[in-house]
């Protein structure tokens, strides 16, 4: 029994999972730094934390596959960490006015899609049905993270790159379009299971 417990702990504390835990810890750190949106240093610090967290989104999967560190805990926490990071940043950027006007619809689409797909995945998991992540969905996630990077830099970024915020908004809209496409793709793949159960 002791060896089984030790094995479980070792999988929970493998490098892939530690990277995911780090991404989860980055969420309150980025949120805290964005409470001072007018402070350029605070925005740059938030961007650094966010960028490191975004990089771990790629690294944890790579490490898990390369070193055979896949685990049920990692498969559960990885998409949760992604969604929390994106959702928290979107809310803070709406709150400080970086995302406003028509761009609010892009943020709403992204948040609604994440909730819809999470619910669908949970339902299909109960039926032991796996829905693989498509290549387009990976591009969608990458675009979301890149657009949020520009928007987190916000006015601080304008001092280095003119139209920084505009670039972030345009990329956010592109990510929103891909979000609709991938959301429909997931729904289409799972709809017959929903109909069978209904």
C-alpha positions as CSV (number, residue, x, y, z in Angstrom):
1,X,0.0,0.0,0.0
2,X,2.8,2.3,0.9
3,X,4.6,1.8,-2.5
4,X,1.3,2.5,-4.4
5,X,0.8,5.8,-2.4
6,X,4.4,6.8,-3.1
7,X,3.9,6.1,-6.8
8,X,0.8,8.3,-6.8
9,X,2.7,11.1,-5.2
10,X,5.5,10.8,-7.6
11,X,3.2,11.1,-10.6
12,X,1.4,14.1,-9.0
13,X,4.8,15.8,-8.5
14,X,6.3,15.0,-11.9
15,X,7.8,17.8,-13.9
16,X,4.8,18.0,-16.3
17,X,2.4,18.4,-13.5
18,X,4.6,20.9,-11.7
19,X,4.6,23.1,-14.8
20,X,0.8,22.9,-14.8
21,X,0.7,23.9,-11.1
22,X,2.9,26.8,-12.0
23,X,0.4,28.0,-14.6
24,X,-2.4,27.8,-12.0
25,X,-0.3,29.8,-9.6
26,X,0.3,32.4,-12.3
27,X,-3.4,33.2,-12.5
28,X,-3.7,35.1,-9.2
29,X,-0.3,36.7,-9.8
30,X,-1.3,38.2,-13.2
31,X,-4.7,39.3,-11.8
32,X,-3.0,41.0,-8.8
33,X,-0.6,42.9,-11.1
34,X,-3.4,44.0,-13.3
35,X,-5.1,45.7,-10.4
36,X,-2.8,48.7,-11.2
37,X,-3.5,49.1,-15.0
38,X,-2.1,52.6,-15.1
39,X,1.3,51.5,-13.7
40,X,3.5,50.6,-16.7
41,X,5.8,48.5,-14.6
42,X,2.9,46.5,-13.2
43,X,1.8,45.8,-16.7
44,X,5.2,44.7,-17.8
45,X,5.5,42.4,-14.8
46,X,2.1,41.0,-15.5
47,X,3.2,40.3,-19.1
48,X,6.3,38.5,-17.9
49,X,4.4,36.2,-15.6
50,X,1.7,35.6,-18.3
51,X,4.3,34.8,-20.9
52,X,6.1,32.3,-18.7
53,X,2.7,30.7,-17.9
54,X,1.8,30.6,-21.6
55,X,5.1,28.9,-22.4
56,X,4.4,26.2,-19.8
57,X,1.2,25.4,-21.7
58,X,3.4,24.0,-24.5
59,X,6.1,22.7,-22.2
60,X,4.0,20.5,-19.9
61,X,2.5,18.6,-22.8
62,X,5.9,18.2,-24.4
63,X,7.5,17.0,-21.2
64,X,4.6,14.6,-20.5
65,X,4.8,13.0,-24.0
66,X,8.6,12.9,-24.2
67,X,9.3,11.5,-20.7
68,X,6.1,9.4,-20.4
69,X,4.7,11.6,-17.6
70,X,1.1,11.5,-18.6
71,X,-1.3,11.3,-15.7
72,X,-5.1,11.6,-15.1
73,X,-4.4,14.5,-12.8
74,X,-2.4,16.3,-15.6
75,X,-5.1,15.6,-18.2
76,X,-7.7,17.1,-15.9
77,X,-5.7,20.2,-14.7
78,X,-4.1,21.2,-18.0
79,X,-7.2,22.5,-19.8
80,X,-8.5,23.9,-16.5
81,X,-5.3,25.9,-16.1
82,X,-5.6,27.2,-19.6
83,X,-9.2,28.3,-19.2
84,X,-8.6,30.0,-15.8
85,X,-5.6,32.0,-17.2
86,X,-7.5,33.1,-20.3
87,X,-10.8,33.9,-18.4
88,X,-9.1,35.8,-15.6
89,X,-7.1,37.9,-18.0
90,X,-10.1,38.7,-20.2
91,X,-12.1,39.8,-17.1
92,X,-9.3,42.0,-15.8
93,X,-8.8,43.6,-19.3
94,X,-12.5,44.3,-19.6
95,X,-12.5,45.8,-16.1
96,X,-9.6,48.2,-16.9
97,X,-11.1,49.2,-20.2
98,X,-8.4,47.7,-22.5
99,X,-11.2,45.5,-24.0
100,X,-14.2,47.6,-24.6
101,X,-16.9,48.4,-27.2
102,X,-17.4,45.8,-29.9
103,X,-14.3,43.9,-28.7
104,X,-16.4,42.9,-25.7
105,X,-18.2,40.5,-28.0
106,X,-15.0,38.7,-28.9
107,X,-14.3,38.2,-25.2
108,X,-17.9,37.0,-24.6
109,X,-17.6,34.5,-27.5
110,X,-14.4,33.1,-26.1
111,X,-15.7,32.7,-22.6
112,X,-19.0,31.2,-23.7
113,X,-17.2,28.7,-26.0
114,X,-15.0,27.6,-23.1
115,X,-17.9,26.9,-20.9
116,X,-19.8,25.1,-23.6
117,X,-16.9,22.8,-24.6
118,X,-16.1,22.1,-20.9
119,X,-19.7,21.0,-20.3
120,X,-19.7,18.9,-23.4
121,X,-16.3,17.3,-22.5
122,X,-17.6,16.5,-19.0
123,X,-20.7,14.9,-20.4
124,X,-18.8,12.8,-23.0
125,X,-16.2,11.8,-20.3
126,X,-19.1,10.1,-18.4
127,X,-19.8,8.1,-21.6
128,X,-16.1,7.2,-21.9
129,X,-16.0,9.2,-25.2
130,X,-12.7,11.1,-25.8
131,X,-12.7,14.2,-28.0
132,X,-9.2,14.9,-29.2
133,X,-7.9,18.4,-29.4
134,X,-7.7,19.4,-33.1
135,X,-4.8,21.3,-34.7
136,X,-7.1,24.3,-35.3
137,X,-8.0,24.3,-31.5
138,X,-4.3,24.5,-30.7
139,X,-3.9,27.5,-33.1
140,X,-6.9,29.0,-31.4
141,X,-5.3,28.7,-28.0
142,X,-2.0,30.1,-29.3
143,X,-3.8,33.1,-30.8
144,X,-5.7,33.7,-27.6
145,X,-2.5,33.8,-25.6
146,X,-0.7,36.0,-28.1
147,X,-3.5,38.5,-28.3
148,X,-3.8,38.6,-24.5
149,X,0.0,39.2,-24.3
150,X,-0.4,42.4,-26.4
151,X,-3.5,43.5,-24.4
152,X,-1.8,42.9,-21.1
153,X,1.1,45.1,-22.2
154,X,-1.6,47.6,-23.2
155,X,-0.6,51.3,-22.9
156,X,2.8,50.3,-21.6
157,X,3.3,48.4,-24.9
158,X,2.4,51.5,-26.9
159,X,5.6,53.1,-25.8
160,X,7.6,50.3,-27.6
161,X,5.2,49.3,-30.3
162,X,2.7,51.8,-31.7
163,X,-0.8,50.4,-32.1
164,X,0.1,47.6,-29.7
165,X,-3.4,47.5,-28.2
166,X,-5.1,47.5,-31.7
167,X,-2.9,44.6,-32.7
168,X,-4.1,42.7,-29.6
169,X,-7.8,43.5,-30.4
170,X,-7.5,42.3,-34.0
171,X,-5.8,39.1,-32.9
172,X,-8.5,38.6,-30.2
173,X,-11.2,38.8,-33.0
174,X,-9.3,36.3,-35.1
175,X,-9.1,34.0,-32.0
176,X,-12.8,34.5,-31.4
177,X,-13.6,33.4,-35.0
178,X,-11.5,30.3,-34.5
179,X,-13.2,29.8,-31.2
180,X,-16.6,29.7,-32.9
181,X,-15.2,27.2,-35.5
182,X,-13.6,24.9,-33.0
183,X,-16.6,25.1,-30.7
184,X,-18.9,24.0,-33.5
185,X,-16.4,21.3,-34.4
186,X,-16.5,19.9,-30.9
187,X,-20.3,20.1,-30.8
188,X,-20.7,18.4,-34.1
189,X,-18.4,15.6,-33.1
190,X,-20.3,15.1,-29.8
191,X,-23.9,15.8,-31.0
192,X,-24.7,12.2,-32.0
193,X,-23.7,11.0,-28.5
194,X,-26.1,13.7,-27.0
195,X,-28.9,12.5,-29.3
196,X,-28.3,8.8,-28.4
197,X,-28.6,9.7,-24.7
198,X,-31.6,11.9,-25.3
